[in-house]
Amino acid sequence: MKKYVPTLLIALSFVTAAASAMYAESPATEPSVVDVKNTKCIVAKDDVGDSKLTVTYNGKIYHLCCDDCKGKFNADPETYVKALEKDPASYGVKTN
């Protein structure tokens, strides 16, 4: 019996490693977001300049000029997104 103990321990370690690999949770992947890179505020159409204020909506990052515009955007994002999608150039979005 004593001569089988090392073999059993090795076998047990392989089984344990295999089981933990099978049941390990895969890391959560963060959905990718795309920066629209608008240079005009999506709400007021003012230059965003060096403002770091952004909102993320439906996987896209939109740049804003001020906190007031952030509140307006959050109240009705679809209105502003549809306007930008209709005429991206007027918001400073470069299209290829």
SVG drawing of the C-alpha trace seen along z (x, -y; Angstrom):
<svg xmlns="http://www.w3.org/2000/svg" viewBox="-36 -76 43 78">
<polyline fill="none" stroke="black" stroke-width="0.4" points="0.0,0.0 2.8,-2.4 4.3,-2.1 1.0,-3.3 0.7,-6.5 3.0,-8.6 1.2,-7.4 -2.2,-8.1 -1.1,-11.6 0.2,-12.4 -3.0,-11.1 -5.1,-13.1 -3.2,-16.3 -3.9,-15.7 -7.6,-15.1 -7.8,-18.2 -6.1,-20.4 -8.3,-19.1 -11.5,-19.7 -10.5,-23.2 -9.7,-24.0 -13.1,-22.7 -15.0,-24.7 -13.0,-27.9 -15.0,-30.9 -13.8,-32.6 -12.8,-36.2 -15.6,-38.7 -14.9,-40.5 -15.8,-44.1 -17.8,-45.0 -15.8,-47.1 -16.7,-50.8 -16.0,-53.1 -15.0,-56.7 -17.0,-58.7 -14.4,-61.5 -16.9,-64.3 -15.2,-67.7 -18.5,-69.5 -20.8,-68.8 -23.5,-66.3 -26.0,-68.5 -25.1,-72.2 -22.8,-71.8 -20.2,-74.0 -16.5,-73.1 -15.6,-70.5 -12.0,-71.8 -10.0,-70.1 -13.1,-69.0 -12.7,-65.5 -16.5,-65.2 -17.9,-62.2 -20.9,-60.0 -21.1,-56.4 -24.3,-55.2 -24.9,-52.0 -21.2,-51.2 -20.2,-54.6 -18.4,-57.5 -19.7,-61.0 -17.8,-64.1 -19.6,-67.0 -18.8,-70.6 -20.3,-70.9 -22.2,-69.3 -25.5,-70.9 -25.2,-69.1 -24.5,-65.8 -27.8,-66.2 -29.7,-67.0 -28.1,-64.1 -29.0,-61.6 -32.6,-62.8 -33.1,-62.0 -30.0,-60.3 -31.7,-59.0 -32.6,-62.5 -29.0,-63.6 -27.6,-60.3 -30.0,-60.3 -29.1,-64.0 -25.4,-63.1 -25.9,-60.0 -27.9,-62.1 -25.2,-64.7 -21.9,-63.6 -19.8,-66.3 -21.7,-69.0 -20.5,-67.5 -16.9,-67.3 -16.9,-63.6 -14.5,-62.6 -15.9,-59.8 -13.7,-57.7"/>
</svg>
